[in-house]
Amino acid sequence: MAISPPRNRLWWNEPIERVEVGWIVVAFLWGLFMFVFMIAWHFIGGQNLSTETYRVTPAAYEEKVTAFAEKYQVGEEAGGVPVVRPPAGEDVYLLARLWEWWPVLELKKGQSYRIHLSSLDWQHGFSLQPVNINISIHPGYEQIITLTPTQAGDFGIACNEYCGIGHHLMTGRIRVVE
């Protein structure tokens, strides 16, 4: 019991019990194993996104997204948000700004797309559900991920980085069609 301080104030000079040494060795080896396995899992796990990142000004990125949306727009959602259907294999642009993901994307199942993501104002989070892709999106940086939809349906995009009073309303959508 350690109600009173130890008689010998230099406790670190005391011999260590064999059981304690065993647990220290087990803990050290487990930590070493986990460290090595984290590196290995990056290569063998297949769950890490291979992203490209480039510097871009918010104004230049906004121009790219606007031109993309005008070129491939096929409709409009409530509130005037364009629905964009790019050809398969095309570079796709999506922007984050207070408090929206713009535009709505319509992609073909089984086709690969390079999705460009950036923010015009604050840090936002790109969380594609239920796929569980999560990326932090920063103004001044253009993130590019390769995405191949494997099932049709509507997939929600949520901002998972608190971005202000309208954060809870910041949603978007990717529609995957056959």
Protein Blocks (a to p, Z undefined) as FASTA:
>chain_A
ZZbccfblclmlpccdfklmmmmmmmmmmmmmmmmmmmmmmmmnopaccdddddddfklm
mmmmmmmmmmmgcbdcehhiacddddehiacddddddddddddddddehiacddddddfk
bccdddddfklpacdddehiacddddddfbecddddddfbdebjklmmmccdddddZZ
